[in-house]
Amino acid sequence: MKRLKHLACAALALALSASVALAATEVRIMWYSDGNEGEVLQDLVKRFEAQNPDIKVVVDNVAFGVIKDQLPVQLEAGRGPDIVRVVELKSQAKHWLDLRPHLKDAATFEKNFSNTLDWMREDGSNALPGFMTQLTITGPLVNTTLFEQAGVPVPGPKATWDEWAAAAKKVADSQKIPIALAFDRSGHRFMGPAISMGAKVIGPDGKPAVVDEGFKAMAQRIADWHKNGIMPREIWGGVAGTTYKGANEEFVNGQVAVYFSGSWQVAQFSQKIKDSFDWSAGTEPCGPAACTGMPGGAGLVAVKYTKSPKEVARVVEYLASEPVVREFSERTLFLPAHQGVAAKGVDFKSSDPNVKKSLDIFLNATRTADPLALKMQSYRWSGTIYAAVISRLGQVVAGEAQLPDAYARIEDDIKQKVAEASR
């Protein structure tokens, strides 16, 4: 009899378990990875499901090209995943779901991510569509072994761009390396230094007003550094148009004293450089107006076409919570956008001392980014500006144009795009 009762109880438990599984609402996340973050997310999701058996979370790991090329088509057709990790946030903001009515604690959510919410909202909206899974920030990466061998101190906080360039040249000359200062060929990379020099970028009417004295001050330096050999012509002058080109391999191979790129390089540099030499992020070089890099990153947002907004909100709120963001950041070596986590610091999980030192410096740089640099991430015309700037300054470096011509063409390129959009 006892055995029959036991079997009956087991059968009932199994039936109840099956009914819960059948009743569970499925929430799909479209996710891409640069490193190990997909594996970390899966661990966190399993924990969520154990605490919330009425929700089944399916993570669809896809290539970044799917997010870039296929997702926009789905969204325009009124379809898509329930949640998606994406970089193009502002331009697709009309497709994101406002989670505010469905969150348990919308006020805390808003407070923790207040610096970056406008990056994913439509202009004038106070929606809470999601959160940044990580921040990136531009800044210098330094071959500290070369500096030490050359007997040149690494420039410290408040050091100017001119001081950074002079120090890099001393190291390159002393150590007989080909590149003193390398810069990613990117309008986004150029804009932080330009803002530091006093560039205002946005006019009083809200439209682009790019070429001012601050902008010219940085553009002139870029031109001069290429002329006198501090920067290599092959990067900015070796490709055309808006084509991106970096100096990753050159830095990894010990051929660069200072590489102006960003925090996203840290994990892969640790893997590739290993113990070949010591390296570190440097503090942001300064101009008369600021000492700032340009922030960026990827966001996890809810899609308005979901049929399960309440369940989606529970998943997002869990992933955006302080302990989960902290663990995600520590394990992925990403800078947190969660202001509470950032303020308390992050114990990045890496045995490479270059990694922790660099990420701590970059994390501090996210806290001190200039307000205009932050605003550029949600500015409608930022992509247009970056494209015009790098295309035309690239022509200067390649010897195809002079700076005054480039300034005029930058303004014309931007005006044309603004005019086309307003037709």
Disulfide bonds with the S-S distance in Angstrom:
Cys286-Cys291 1.99
